[in-house]
Amino acid sequence: MFEGLFQPMHLLIIFFIALLIFGPKKLPELGKGLGDGIRALKQGMKDHDTKADIKPEATPAVAPENKPVITPENNPENKA
């Protein structure tokens, strides 16, 4: 389907059209922005992969405090 799509002549035509649309002053800025975006995407994927490899530490279980269980029979508010 996309065989031979990015041949040198095709790339030159695409570059020429981009040059006409954006102008010679904007084209380097667009290339820099595109490169920065790709670099940030790669760094984000790398960070995500390293975070996925780290297993969270097990949190120590906290023993519940020995508090009396309040039932309707021993509720101090019900004793009137």
HTML snippet that shows the backbone in 3Dmol.js (N, CA, C, O; Angstrom):
<script src="https://3Dmol.org/build/3Dmol-min.js"></script>
<div id="view" style="width:600px;height:400px;position:relative"></div>
<script>
const pdb = `
ATOM      1  N   MET A   1       0.825  -1.186   0.000  1.00  0.00           N
ATOM      2  CA  MET A   1       0.000   0.000   0.000  1.00  0.00           C
ATOM      3  C   MET A   1       0.877   1.260   0.000  1.00  0.00           C
ATOM      4  O   MET A   1       0.651   2.166  -0.802  1.00  0.00           O
ATOM      5  N   PHE A   2       1.879   1.325   0.898  1.00  0.00           N
ATOM      6  CA  PHE A   2       2.744   2.496   0.969  1.00  0.00           C
ATOM      7  C   PHE A   2       4.129   2.212   0.397  1.00  0.00           C
ATOM      8  O   PHE A   2       5.102   2.874   0.758  1.00  0.00           O
ATOM      9  N   GLU A   3       4.216   1.242  -0.482  1.00  0.00           N
ATOM     10  CA  GLU A   3       5.502   0.883  -1.064  1.00  0.00           C
ATOM     11  C   GLU A   3       6.045   2.034  -1.895  1.00  0.00           C
ATOM     12  O   GLU A   3       5.330   2.592  -2.728  1.00  0.00           O
ATOM     13  N   GLY A   4       7.278   2.385  -1.679  1.00  0.00           N
ATOM     14  CA  GLY A   4       7.922   3.428  -2.461  1.00  0.00           C
ATOM     15  C   GLY A   4       7.390   4.819  -2.204  1.00  0.00           C
ATOM     16  O   GLY A   4       7.599   5.720  -3.017  1.00  0.00           O
ATOM     17  N   LEU A   5       6.702   5.013  -1.085  1.00  0.00           N
ATOM     18  CA  LEU A   5       6.111   6.315  -0.795  1.00  0.00           C
ATOM     19  C   LEU A   5       7.178   7.361  -0.485  1.00  0.00           C
ATOM     20  O   LEU A   5       7.050   8.513  -0.900  1.00  0.00           O
ATOM     21  N   PHE A   6       8.221   6.977   0.233  1.00  0.00           N
ATOM     22  CA  PHE A   6       9.238   7.929   0.653  1.00  0.00           C
ATOM     23  C   PHE A   6      10.493   7.810  -0.198  1.00  0.00           C
ATOM     24  O   PHE A   6      11.594   7.652   0.330  1.00  0.00           O
ATOM     25  N   GLN A   7      10.334   7.884  -1.469  1.00  0.00           N
ATOM     26  CA  GLN A   7      11.476   7.922  -2.368  1.00  0.00           C
ATOM     27  C   GLN A   7      12.056   9.328  -2.330  1.00  0.00           C
ATOM     28  O   GLN A   7      11.350  10.268  -1.965  1.00  0.00           O
ATOM     29  N   PRO A   8      13.328   9.499  -2.700  1.00  0.00           N
ATOM     30  CA  PRO A   8      13.958  10.826  -2.614  1.00  0.00           C
ATOM     31  C   PRO A   8      13.187  11.918  -3.361  1.00  0.00           C
ATOM     32  O   PRO A   8      13.090  13.041  -2.865  1.00  0.00           O
ATOM     33  N   MET A   9      12.648  11.618  -4.520  1.00  0.00           N
ATOM     34  CA  MET A   9      11.905  12.640  -5.274  1.00  0.00           C
ATOM     35  C   MET A   9      10.639  13.062  -4.531  1.00  0.00           C
ATOM     36  O   MET A   9      10.282  14.240  -4.528  1.00  0.00           O
ATOM     37  N   HIS A  10       9.964  12.106  -3.904  1.00  0.00           N
ATOM     38  CA  HIS A  10       8.762  12.425  -3.141  1.00  0.00           C
ATOM     39  C   HIS A  10       9.105  13.307  -1.952  1.00  0.00           C
ATOM     40  O   HIS A  10       8.388  14.262  -1.655  1.00  0.00           O
ATOM     41  N   LEU A  11      10.199  12.988  -1.271  1.00  0.00           N
ATOM     42  CA  LEU A  11      10.609  13.791  -0.118  1.00  0.00           C
ATOM     43  C   LEU A  11      10.977  15.214  -0.531  1.00  0.00           C
ATOM     44  O   LEU A  11      10.682  16.164   0.194  1.00  0.00           O
ATOM     45  N   LEU A  12      11.613  15.368  -1.679  1.00  0.00           N
ATOM     46  CA  LEU A  12      11.934  16.709  -2.175  1.00  0.00           C
ATOM     47  C   LEU A  12      10.676  17.509  -2.479  1.00  0.00           C
ATOM     48  O   LEU A  12      10.617  18.704  -2.188  1.00  0.00           O
ATOM     49  N   ILE A  13       9.684  16.872  -3.052  1.00  0.00           N
ATOM     50  CA  ILE A  13       8.421  17.554  -3.346  1.00  0.00           C
ATOM     51  C   ILE A  13       7.728  17.975  -2.049  1.00  0.00           C
ATOM     52  O   ILE A  13       7.221  19.092  -1.948  1.00  0.00           O
ATOM     53  N   ILE A  14       7.708  17.080  -1.057  1.00  0.00           N
ATOM     54  CA  ILE A  14       7.095  17.408   0.231  1.00  0.00           C
ATOM     55  C   ILE A  14       7.837  18.570   0.888  1.00  0.00           C
ATOM     56  O   ILE A  14       7.207  19.483   1.423  1.00  0.00           O
ATOM     57  N   PHE A  15       9.171  18.543   0.850  1.00  0.00           N
ATOM     58  CA  PHE A  15       9.972  19.632   1.417  1.00  0.00           C
ATOM     59  C   PHE A  15       9.686  20.950   0.695  1.00  0.00           C
ATOM     60  O   PHE A  15       9.563  21.990   1.342  1.00  0.00           O
ATOM     61  N   PHE A  16       9.580  20.922  -0.623  1.00  0.00           N
ATOM     62  CA  PHE A  16       9.316  22.125  -1.403  1.00  0.00           C
ATOM     63  C   PHE A  16       7.939  22.706  -1.066  1.00  0.00           C
ATOM     64  O   PHE A  16       7.794  23.923  -0.951  1.00  0.00           O
ATOM     65  N   ILE A  17       6.937  21.852  -0.910  1.00  0.00           N
ATOM     66  CA  ILE A  17       5.588  22.321  -0.557  1.00  0.00           C
ATOM     67  C   ILE A  17       5.601  22.933   0.845  1.00  0.00           C
ATOM     68  O   ILE A  17       4.987  23.975   1.076  1.00  0.00           O
ATOM     69  N   ALA A  18       6.302  22.285   1.781  1.00  0.00           N
ATOM     70  CA  ALA A  18       6.403  22.829   3.137  1.00  0.00           C
ATOM     71  C   ALA A  18       7.120  24.170   3.120  1.00  0.00           C
ATOM     72  O   ALA A  18       6.752  25.081   3.863  1.00  0.00           O
ATOM     73  N   LEU A  19       8.136  24.296   2.281  1.00  0.00           N
ATOM     74  CA  LEU A  19       8.871  25.557   2.152  1.00  0.00           C
ATOM     75  C   LEU A  19       7.960  26.658   1.616  1.00  0.00           C
ATOM     76  O   LEU A  19       8.034  27.796   2.079  1.00  0.00           O
ATOM     77  N   LEU A  20       7.115  26.341   0.662  1.00  0.00           N
ATOM     78  CA  LEU A  20       6.183  27.325   0.117  1.00  0.00           C
ATOM     79  C   LEU A  20       5.129  27.741   1.153  1.00  0.00           C
ATOM     80  O   LEU A  20       4.764  28.914   1.238  1.00  0.00           O
ATOM     81  N   ILE A  21       4.651  26.778   1.929  1.00  0.00           N
ATOM     82  CA  ILE A  21       3.582  27.063   2.885  1.00  0.00           C
ATOM     83  C   ILE A  21       4.106  27.856   4.084  1.00  0.00           C
ATOM     84  O   ILE A  21       3.515  28.866   4.466  1.00  0.00           O
ATOM     85  N   PHE A  22       5.209  27.403   4.675  1.00  0.00           N
ATOM     86  CA  PHE A  22       5.680  28.001   5.919  1.00  0.00           C
ATOM     87  C   PHE A  22       6.751  29.066   5.728  1.00  0.00           C
ATOM     88  O   PHE A  22       6.939  29.906   6.607  1.00  0.00           O
ATOM     89  N   GLY A  23       7.446  29.052   4.617  1.00  0.00           N
ATOM     90  CA  GLY A  23       8.494  30.044   4.378  1.00  0.00           C
ATOM     91  C   GLY A  23       9.827  29.591   4.936  1.00  0.00           C
ATOM     92  O   GLY A  23       9.882  28.715   5.799  1.00  0.00           O
ATOM     93  N   PRO A  24      10.908  30.190   4.440  1.00  0.00           N
ATOM     94  CA  PRO A  24      12.240  29.743   4.846  1.00  0.00           C
ATOM     95  C   PRO A  24      12.599  30.083   6.288  1.00  0.00           C
ATOM     96  O   PRO A  24      13.476  29.438   6.862  1.00  0.00           O
ATOM     97  N   LYS A  25      11.952  31.069   6.887  1.00  0.00           N
ATOM     98  CA  LYS A  25      12.273  31.434   8.266  1.00  0.00           C
ATOM     99  C   LYS A  25      11.599  30.509   9.273  1.00  0.00           C
ATOM    100  O   LYS A  25      12.168  30.231  10.328  1.00  0.00           O
ATOM    101  N   LYS A  26      10.416  30.034   8.968  1.00  0.00           N
ATOM    102  CA  LYS A  26       9.660  29.189   9.891  1.00  0.00           C
ATOM    103  C   LYS A  26      10.057  27.725   9.813  1.00  0.00           C
ATOM    104  O   LYS A  26       9.877  26.992  10.786  1.00  0.00           O
ATOM    105  N   LEU A  27      10.588  27.281   8.688  1.00  0.00           N
ATOM    106  CA  LEU A  27      10.872  25.863   8.492  1.00  0.00           C
ATOM    107  C   LEU A  27      11.880  25.310   9.511  1.00  0.00           C
ATOM    108  O   LEU A  27      11.641  24.222  10.033  1.00  0.00           O
ATOM    109  N   PRO A  28      12.987  25.991   9.823  1.00  0.00           N
ATOM    110  CA  PRO A  28      13.891  25.457  10.852  1.00  0.00           C
ATOM    111  C   PRO A  28      13.243  25.384  12.232  1.00  0.00           C
ATOM    112  O   PRO A  28      13.512  24.459  12.999  1.00  0.00           O
ATOM    113  N   GLU A  29      12.388  26.359  12.547  1.00  0.00           N
ATOM    114  CA  GLU A  29      11.694  26.332  13.832  1.00  0.00           C
ATOM    115  C   GLU A  29      10.746  25.135  13.914  1.00  0.00           C
ATOM    116  O   GLU A  29      10.645  24.483  14.954  1.00  0.00           O
ATOM    117  N   LEU A  30      10.058  24.855  12.815  1.00  0.00           N
ATOM    118  CA  LEU A  30       9.156  23.701  12.789  1.00  0.00           C
ATOM    119  C   LEU A  30       9.928  22.397  12.939  1.00  0.00           C
ATOM    120  O   LEU A  30       9.493  21.491  13.650  1.00  0.00           O
ATOM    121  N   GLY A  31      11.075  22.304  12.268  1.00  0.00           N
ATOM    122  CA  GLY A  31      11.910  21.107  12.389  1.00  0.00           C
ATOM    123  C   GLY A  31      12.417  20.918  13.799  1.00  0.00           C
ATOM    124  O   GLY A  31      12.456  19.795  14.302  1.00  0.00           O
ATOM    125  N   LYS A  32      12.810  22.015  14.447  1.00  0.00           N
ATOM    126  CA  LYS A  32      13.297  21.936  15.826  1.00  0.00           C
ATOM    127  C   LYS A  32      12.160  21.512  16.760  1.00  0.00           C
ATOM    128  O   LYS A  32      12.350  20.679  17.646  1.00  0.00           O
ATOM    129  N   GLY A  33      10.989  22.090  16.552  1.00  0.00           N
ATOM    130  CA  GLY A  33       9.840  21.724  17.379  1.00  0.00           C
ATOM    131  C   GLY A  33       9.454  20.263  17.205  1.00  0.00           C
ATOM    132  O   GLY A  33       9.111  19.581  18.171  1.00  0.00           O
ATOM    133  N   LEU A  34       9.513  19.794  15.970  1.00  0.00           N
ATOM    134  CA  LEU A  34       9.200  18.390  15.703  1.00  0.00           C
ATOM    135  C   LEU A  34      10.224  17.475  16.369  1.00  0.00           C
ATOM    136  O   LEU A  34       9.867  16.459  16.966  1.00  0.00           O
ATOM    137  N   GLY A  35      11.498  17.846  16.261  1.00  0.00           N
ATOM    138  CA  GLY A  35      12.552  17.048  16.901  1.00  0.00           C
ATOM    139  C   GLY A  35      12.422  17.031  18.409  1.00  0.00           C
ATOM    140  O   GLY A  35      12.607  15.987  19.034  1.00  0.00           O
ATOM    141  N   ASP A  36      12.102  18.188  19.011  1.00  0.00           N
ATOM    142  CA  ASP A  36      11.910  18.248  20.463  1.00  0.00           C
ATOM    143  C   ASP A  36      10.723  17.395  20.890  1.00  0.00           C
ATOM    144  O   ASP A  36      10.771  16.731  21.925  1.00  0.00           O
ATOM    145  N   GLY A  37       9.660  17.413  20.096  1.00  0.00           N
ATOM    146  CA  GLY A  37       8.482  16.605  20.422  1.00  0.00           C
ATOM    147  C   GLY A  37       8.768  15.121  20.370  1.00  0.00           C
ATOM    148  O   GLY A  37       8.326  14.369  21.238  1.00  0.00           O
ATOM    149  N   ILE A  38       9.507  14.694  19.357  1.00  0.00           N
ATOM    150  CA  ILE A  38       9.863  13.275  19.241  1.00  0.00           C
ATOM    151  C   ILE A  38      10.773  12.871  20.393  1.00  0.00           C
ATOM    152  O   ILE A  38      10.621  11.791  20.963  1.00  0.00           O
ATOM    153  N   ARG A  39      11.724  13.745  20.733  1.00  0.00           N
ATOM    154  CA  ARG A  39      12.651  13.456  21.833  1.00  0.00           C
ATOM    155  C   ARG A  39      11.896  13.346  23.161  1.00  0.00           C
ATOM    156  O   ARG A  39      12.180  12.453  23.959  1.00  0.00           O
ATOM    157  N   ALA A  40      10.941  14.241  23.400  1.00  0.00           N
ATOM    158  CA  ALA A  40      10.148  14.197  24.626  1.00  0.00           C
ATOM    159  C   ALA A  40       9.284  12.941  24.674  1.00  0.00           C
ATOM    160  O   ALA A  40       9.109  12.348  25.739  1.00  0.00           O
ATOM    161  N   LEU A  41       8.750  12.539  23.542  1.00  0.00           N
ATOM    162  CA  LEU A  41       7.945  11.326  23.487  1.00  0.00           C
ATOM    163  C   LEU A  41       8.787  10.104  23.827  1.00  0.00           C
ATOM    164  O   LEU A  41       8.359   9.244  24.597  1.00  0.00           O
ATOM    165  N   LYS A  42       9.985  10.029  23.253  1.00  0.00           N
ATOM    166  CA  LYS A  42      10.875   8.898  23.554  1.00  0.00           C
ATOM    167  C   LYS A  42      11.262   8.879  25.031  1.00  0.00           C
ATOM    168  O   LYS A  42      11.292   7.819  25.656  1.00  0.00           O
ATOM    169  N   GLN A  43      11.560  10.057  25.588  1.00  0.00           N
ATOM    170  CA  GLN A  43      11.939  10.131  27.000  1.00  0.00           C
ATOM    171  C   GLN A  43      10.767   9.732  27.894  1.00  0.00           C
ATOM    172  O   GLN A  43      10.956   9.037  28.893  1.00  0.00           O
ATOM    173  N   GLY A  44       9.565  10.166  27.543  1.00  0.00           N
ATOM    174  CA  GLY A  44       8.388   9.797  28.323  1.00  0.00           C
ATOM    175  C   GLY A  44       8.123   8.299  28.276  1.00  0.00           C
ATOM    176  O   GLY A  44       7.754   7.700  29.286  1.00  0.00           O
ATOM    177  N   MET A  45       8.309   7.697  27.113  1.00  0.00           N
ATOM    178  CA  MET A  45       8.112   6.251  27.007  1.00  0.00           C
ATOM    179  C   MET A  45       9.181   5.512  27.800  1.00  0.00           C
ATOM    180  O   MET A  45       8.902   4.486  28.420  1.00  0.00           O
ATOM    181  N   LYS A  46      10.411   6.035  27.780  1.00  0.00           N
ATOM    182  CA  LYS A  46      11.500   5.404  28.533  1.00  0.00           C
ATOM    183  C   LYS A  46      11.222   5.499  30.029  1.00  0.00           C
ATOM    184  O   LYS A  46      11.419   4.526  30.757  1.00  0.00           O
ATOM    185  N   ASP A  47      10.764   6.672  30.500  1.00  0.00           N
ATOM    186  CA  ASP A  47      10.440   6.845  31.911  1.00  0.00           C
ATOM    187  C   ASP A  47       9.293   5.936  32.318  1.00  0.00           C
ATOM    188  O   ASP A  47       9.313   5.352  33.402  1.00  0.00           O
ATOM    189  N   HIS A  48       8.297   5.814  31.458  1.00  0.00           N
ATOM    190  CA  HIS A  48       7.149   4.958  31.765  1.00  0.00           C
ATOM    191  C   HIS A  48       7.578   3.495  31.879  1.00  0.00           C
ATOM    192  O   HIS A  48       7.102   2.777  32.758  1.00  0.00           O
ATOM    193  N   ASP A  49       8.469   3.053  31.000  1.00  0.00           N
ATOM    194  CA  ASP A  49       8.937   1.670  31.049  1.00  0.00           C
ATOM    195  C   ASP A  49       9.728   1.403  32.317  1.00  0.00           C
ATOM    196  O   ASP A  49       9.586   0.336  32.914  1.00  0.00           O
ATOM    197  N   THR A  50      10.560   2.350  32.743  1.00  0.00           N
ATOM    198  CA  THR A  50      11.353   2.117  33.952  1.00  0.00           C
ATOM    199  C   THR A  50      10.468   2.148  35.182  1.00  0.00           C
ATOM    200  O   THR A  50      10.724   1.416  36.139  1.00  0.00           O
ATOM    201  N   LYS A  51       9.419   2.987  35.183  1.00  0.00           N
ATOM    202  CA  LYS A  51       8.511   3.014  36.318  1.00  0.00           C
ATOM    203  C   LYS A  51       7.680   1.741  36.381  1.00  0.00           C
ATOM    204  O   LYS A  51       7.325   1.293  37.471  1.00  0.00           O
ATOM    205  N   ALA A  52       7.366   1.155  35.240  1.00  0.00           N
ATOM    206  CA  ALA A  52       6.574  -0.070  35.216  1.00  0.00           C
ATOM    207  C   ALA A  52       7.400  -1.252  35.712  1.00  0.00           C
ATOM    208  O   ALA A  52       6.847  -2.211  36.250  1.00  0.00           O
ATOM    209  N   ASP A  53       8.721  -1.191  35.536  1.00  0.00           N
ATOM    210  CA  ASP A  53       9.577  -2.283  35.984  1.00  0.00           C
ATOM    211  C   ASP A  53       9.776  -2.285  37.492  1.00  0.00           C
ATOM    212  O   ASP A  53      10.050  -3.334  38.075  1.00  0.00           O
ATOM    213  N   ILE A  54       9.644  -1.125  38.135  1.00  0.00           N
ATOM    214  CA  ILE A  54       9.842  -1.030  39.583  1.00  0.00           C
ATOM    215  C   ILE A  54       8.576  -1.479  40.273  1.00  0.00           C
ATOM    216  O   ILE A  54       7.496  -0.938  40.038  1.00  0.00           O
ATOM    217  N   LYS A  55       8.721  -2.477  41.129  1.00  0.00           N
ATOM    218  CA  LYS A  55       7.572  -2.966  41.876  1.00  0.00           C
ATOM    219  C   LYS A  55       7.452  -2.154  43.163  1.00  0.00           C
ATOM    220  O   LYS A  55       8.455  -1.911  43.834  1.00  0.00           O
ATOM    221  N   PRO A  56       6.258  -1.740  43.509  1.00  0.00           N
ATOM    222  CA  PRO A  56       6.111  -0.953  44.735  1.00  0.00           C
ATOM    223  C   PRO A  56       6.448  -1.802  45.954  1.00  0.00           C
ATOM    224  O   PRO A  56       6.175  -3.002  45.994  1.00  0.00           O
ATOM    225  N   GLU A  57       7.045  -1.151  46.944  1.00  0.00           N
ATOM    226  CA  GLU A  57       7.390  -1.865  48.167  1.00  0.00           C
ATOM    227  C   GLU A  57       6.113  -2.191  48.931  1.00  0.00           C
ATOM    228  O   GLU A  57       5.141  -1.436  48.908  1.00  0.00           O
ATOM    229  N   ALA A  58       6.142  -3.318  49.598  1.00  0.00           N
ATOM    230  CA  ALA A  58       4.987  -3.714  50.385  1.00  0.00           C
ATOM    231  C   ALA A  58       4.905  -2.803  51.605  1.00  0.00           C
ATOM    232  O   ALA A  58       5.892  -2.606  52.314  1.00  0.00           O
ATOM    233  N   THR A  59       3.740  -2.260  51.836  1.00  0.00           N
ATOM    234  CA  THR A  59       3.578  -1.410  53.014  1.00  0.00           C
ATOM    235  C   THR A  59       3.363  -2.306  54.220  1.00  0.00           C
ATOM    236  O   THR A  59       2.613  -3.279  54.149  1.00  0.00           O
ATOM    237  N   PRO A  60       4.011  -1.985  55.312  1.00  0.00           N
ATOM    238  CA  PRO A  60       3.843  -2.831  56.495  1.00  0.00           C
ATOM    239  C   PRO A  60       2.416  -2.742  57.015  1.00  0.00           C
ATOM    240  O   PRO A  60       1.812  -1.670  57.050  1.00  0.00           O
ATOM    241  N   ALA A  61       1.904  -3.869  57.408  1.00  0.00           N
ATOM    242  CA  ALA A  61       0.545  -3.910  57.935  1.00  0.00           C
ATOM    243  C   ALA A  61       0.545  -3.282  59.323  1.00  0.00           C
ATOM    244  O   ALA A  61       1.401  -3.589  60.154  1.00  0.00           O
ATOM    245  N   VAL A  62      -0.398  -2.423  59.560  1.00  0.00           N
ATOM    246  CA  VAL A  62      -0.520  -1.762  60.851  1.00  0.00           C
ATOM    247  C   VAL A  62      -1.547  -2.531  61.662  1.00  0.00           C
ATOM    248  O   VAL A  62      -2.669  -2.772  61.216  1.00  0.00           O
ATOM    249  N   ALA A  63      -1.140  -2.909  62.856  1.00  0.00           N
ATOM    250  CA  ALA A  63      -2.054  -3.650  63.719  1.00  0.00           C
ATOM    251  C   ALA A  63      -3.142  -2.708  64.207  1.00  0.00           C
ATOM    252  O   ALA A  63      -2.847  -1.579  64.600  1.00  0.00           O
ATOM    253  N   PRO A  64      -4.386  -3.147  64.188  1.00  0.00           N
ATOM    254  CA  PRO A  64      -5.464  -2.280  64.668  1.00  0.00           C
ATOM    255  C   PRO A  64      -5.344  -2.078  66.174  1.00  0.00           C
ATOM    256  O   PRO A  64      -4.908  -2.963  66.910  1.00  0.00           O
ATOM    257  N   GLU A  65      -5.739  -0.900  66.600  1.00  0.00           N
ATOM    258  CA  GLU A  65      -5.696  -0.616  68.026  1.00  0.00           C
ATOM    259  C   GLU A  65      -6.789  -1.415  68.728  1.00  0.00           C
ATOM    260  O   GLU A  65      -7.829  -1.715  68.141  1.00  0.00           O
ATOM    261  N   ASN A  66      -6.545  -1.747  69.961  1.00  0.00           N
ATOM    262  CA  ASN A  66      -7.520  -2.517  70.727  1.00  0.00           C
ATOM    263  C   ASN A  66      -8.591  -1.581  71.269  1.00  0.00           C
ATOM    264  O   ASN A  66      -8.505  -1.099  72.398  1.00  0.00           O
ATOM    265  N   LYS A  67      -9.580  -1.339  70.457  1.00  0.00           N
ATOM    266  CA  LYS A  67     -10.697  -0.492  70.862  1.00  0.00           C
ATOM    267  C   LYS A  67     -11.911  -1.384  71.071  1.00  0.00           C
ATOM    268  O   LYS A  67     -12.114  -2.351  70.337  1.00  0.00           O
ATOM    269  N   PRO A  68     -12.703  -1.060  72.062  1.00  0.00           N
ATOM    270  CA  PRO A  68     -13.899  -1.879  72.274  1.00  0.00           C
ATOM    271  C   PRO A  68     -14.899  -1.668  71.133  1.00  0.00           C
ATOM    272  O   PRO A  68     -15.038  -0.568  70.599  1.00  0.00           O
ATOM    273  N   VAL A  69     -15.572  -2.728  70.787  1.00  0.00           N
ATOM    274  CA  VAL A  69     -16.586  -2.662  69.747  1.00  0.00           C
ATOM    275  C   VAL A  69     -17.863  -2.140  70.376  1.00  0.00           C
ATOM    276  O   VAL A  69     -18.337  -2.658  71.386  1.00  0.00           O
ATOM    277  N   ILE A  70     -18.413  -1.095  69.754  1.00  0.00           N
ATOM    278  CA  ILE A  70     -19.628  -0.498  70.304  1.00  0.00           C
ATOM    279  C   ILE A  70     -20.826  -1.123  69.611  1.00  0.00           C
ATOM    280  O   ILE A  70     -20.974  -1.040  68.392  1.00  0.00           O
ATOM    281  N   THR A  71     -21.657  -1.733  70.393  1.00  0.00           N
ATOM    282  CA  THR A  71     -22.902  -2.329  69.904  1.00  0.00           C
ATOM    283  C   THR A  71     -24.059  -1.557  70.520  1.00  0.00           C
ATOM    284  O   THR A  71     -23.853  -0.769  71.443  1.00  0.00           O
ATOM    285  N   PRO A  72     -25.262  -1.770  70.026  1.00  0.00           N
ATOM    286  CA  PRO A  72     -26.396  -1.038  70.626  1.00  0.00           C
ATOM    287  C   PRO A  72     -26.567  -1.332  72.124  1.00  0.00           C
ATOM    288  O   PRO A  72     -27.067  -0.487  72.865  1.00  0.00           O
ATOM    289  N   GLU A  73     -26.159  -2.511  72.564  1.00  0.00           N
ATOM    290  CA  GLU A  73     -26.329  -2.860  73.989  1.00  0.00           C
ATOM    291  C   GLU A  73     -25.358  -2.095  74.878  1.00  0.00           C
ATOM    292  O   GLU A  73     -25.734  -1.688  75.977  1.00  0.00           O
ATOM    293  N   ASN A  74     -24.119  -1.889  74.434  1.00  0.00           N
ATOM    294  CA  ASN A  74     -23.131  -1.230  75.310  1.00  0.00           C
ATOM    295  C   ASN A  74     -22.826   0.200  74.868  1.00  0.00           C
ATOM    296  O   ASN A  74     -21.806   0.756  75.275  1.00  0.00           O
ATOM    297  N   ASN A  75     -23.676   0.808  74.050  1.00  0.00           N
ATOM    298  CA  ASN A  75     -23.469   2.172  73.598  1.00  0.00           C
ATOM    299  C   ASN A  75     -23.795   3.124  74.757  1.00  0.00           C
ATOM    300  O   ASN A  75     -24.912   3.116  75.274  1.00  0.00           O
ATOM    301  N   PRO A  76     -22.803   3.953  75.166  1.00  0.00           N
ATOM    302  CA  PRO A  76     -23.050   4.844  76.299  1.00  0.00           C
ATOM    303  C   PRO A  76     -24.078   5.938  75.988  1.00  0.00           C
ATOM    304  O   PRO A  76     -24.661   6.508  76.910  1.00  0.00           O
ATOM    305  N   GLU A  77     -24.301   6.228  74.749  1.00  0.00           N
ATOM    306  CA  GLU A  77     -25.267   7.257  74.407  1.00  0.00           C
ATOM    307  C   GLU A  77     -26.701   6.761  74.606  1.00  0.00           C
ATOM    308  O   GLU A  77     -27.604   7.571  74.815  1.00  0.00           O
ATOM    309  N   ASN A  78     -26.924   5.453  74.545  1.00  0.00           N
ATOM    310  CA  ASN A  78     -28.258   4.906  74.693  1.00  0.00           C
ATOM    311  C   ASN A  78     -28.665   4.778  76.146  1.00  0.00           C
ATOM    312  O   ASN A  78     -29.847   4.577  76.422  1.00  0.00           O
ATOM    313  N   LYS A  79     -27.727   4.888  77.101  1.00  0.00           N
ATOM    314  CA  LYS A  79     -28.052   4.751  78.520  1.00  0.00           C
ATOM    315  C   LYS A  79     -28.514   6.097  79.044  1.00  0.00           C
ATOM    316  O   LYS A  79     -27.718   7.012  79.257  1.00  0.00           O
ATOM    317  N   ALA A  80     -29.772   6.192  79.239  1.00  0.00           N
ATOM    318  CA  ALA A  80     -30.295   7.463  79.743  1.00  0.00           C
ATOM    319  C   ALA A  80     -31.085   7.277  80.978  1.00  0.00           C
ATOM    320  O   ALA A  80     -31.598   8.248  81.535  1.00  0.00           O
TER     321      ALA A  80
END
`;
const viewer = $3Dmol.createViewer("view");
viewer.addModel(pdb, "pdb");
viewer.setStyle({}, {cartoon: {color: "spectrum"}});
viewer.zoomTo();
viewer.render();
</script>
